[in-house]
Amino acid sequence: MGKKNQLLFLLSSFLLIHSLAFSQQWNYTLNRDFLWGVDNYFNNKNEHTQTFVKPFRLHDIKQIKDSTAVFPRLLAGTKAEEKDKKAKGQIEVYPLLTAVTGFDLSSDPYLTTDLAIGGNLMIFWKDKFALNFKAMGGKGVYNSAVDSIIRHSRVIPGIGYAYISKYDSLHPQYAYQYFSGYVSYSPNKIFNFQLGQDKHFWGDGYRSLFLSDVAAPYPFLKITTNVWKLTYVNLFTIMKDASNPSGFKKDWLDKYATFHYLGWNMTNRINIGLFESIVWQGSDSTRHRGYDVNYLNPIMFFRPTEYSLGSSDNAFVGFSIKIKLFKQQQLYGQLLLDEFLLKEVIAQNGWWANKQAFQLGLKSFDLFKIKKLNFQTEFNYVRPFTYAHGSVQQNYAHMNQPLAHPLGANFMELTSFLNFSKKRFFIEGKFTYAIYGADSASSDFGKNIFESYTNRANDYGNYTTQGVQTNLITASLRAAYILDTRMNLKIELGLADRFEQTKKSSKQFPFVFIGIKTDLCNLYDDF
């Protein structure tokens, strides 16, 4: 889709929203530190709010009366609402700030920095309409592990394009810009419409095999429908393929994706869900396709539509489940199917196109009856070539980062957390252990989703972690104190260690940091 058509698409979507009448609620932060109290509250069997699709709207969490349950109640209202419960509207502006320094303790020790400033605009009218816009710009010198990711992808993880601000062959400084925002409107209790550019996370775990917040924000139109015990979500997006070897933004190509999710509260304790998505490229060597109107169809499923078009687009289906085991425990999982052929699965012959992934996790709140002591452990398994495509432009990624798990494919991972919060204080320890099969210089073994699967080494005999088997261990301990709950301004300090090992070599990247920052989103470096 050309820029003109993109503009028309977004404008028409906004007019659709605008014409229905004003009604909305804010989006709650995606930052994990603040979601533990929400998850704990909704783990009660008498609470029926579906927690799979994030960000939450404040309409979903305002019922939490205990302000300490949501640590803290970031953006749970505006000053006008606090002073006057009958306030019809309000405009507020807050500054955004990051000033973090660290020390990379690897074989070549050096100082790291991250300095950024920006602003956050918030507008609401009655309980129907809201607008939020965030903009931030900054410069940073990053630790060795993150710097290697930037050099390879030309993208600062979770933020966007990395501009060279100060060249240094060993420790370059990068400049970046971050923009996100949305307008949100709810005509009634059933529907909510959102239009903007932001991140999304679909899942109950730390990782998501369906849709995660790993990549940079992207333009979207989201329609949420709540009826009876059902939640149905349509998400229409415009993304970028940034894999062109030139690395220049002018050579990025348009790609598009549409996502559906249907969640059902089967019982007071069990929630199940169906997921599907499809990714397609905006153009190829023979035609300019743009946004295919067939995929604006809000009804599941895409596969019949795809086949009717004679299409080779990249389609996925999935199943999710969450079980409230006891008052303070929760079991959750995801199963994703990219492609599979039953007879090949039964044959167990390692056919390359049997591309599946699954997740299984456990959360425990108020561990040992200590309030706000939480534990989580999670296992993720992704077969080779999952999320990849014959056309790299149609892989499951945006701006050189995966839309699902940051490790891509061909891996097994175990991750665990233990954290504790008290008022404005938060401390967390995290440990991850992954085994993945890296590609060799001459063979594609299925880890890199930015490789065309037509370059695969074998048709049969494929197995998870094949290739250059690598052990990846990350561990971190961090503590934070919230200075301003509305801005999510915090003082944070911590230490982290990353260890990678193959049969022939090993690398270790210890790192310590301290600073003051506004957490806009979750940023990942444990991959």
Buried (B, 14 or more C-beta within 10 A) or exposed (E): BEEEBBEEBBEEBBEBBBEBEBBBBBBBBBBBBBBBBBBBBBBEEEBEBBBBBBBBBBBBBBEBEEEBBBBBBBBBBBEBBEEEEEBEEBEEEBEBBBBBBBBBBBEEEBEBBBBBBBEBBBBBBEBBBBBBBBBBBBBBBBBBBBBEBBEEBBBBBBBBBBBEBEEEEEBBBBBBBBBBBBBBBBBEEEBBBBBBBBBBBBBBBBBBBBBBBBBBBBBBBBBBBBEEEEBBBBBBBBBBBBBBEEBEEEEBBBBBBBBBBBBBBEEEBBBBBBBBBBBBBBBEEEEEBBBBEBBEBEEBBBEEBBEEEEBEBBBBBBBBBBBBEEEBBBBBBBBBBBBBEEEBEEEEEBBBBBBBBBBBBBBBBBBEEEEBBBBBBBBBBBBBBBBBBEBBBBBBBBBBBBBBBBBBBBBBBBBBBBBBBEEBEBBBBBBBBBBBBBBEEEBBBBBBBBBBBEEBBBEEEBEBBBBBBBBBBBBBBBBBBBEBBBBBBBBBBBBBBBBBBEEEEEBBBBBBBBBBBBBBBBBBBBB
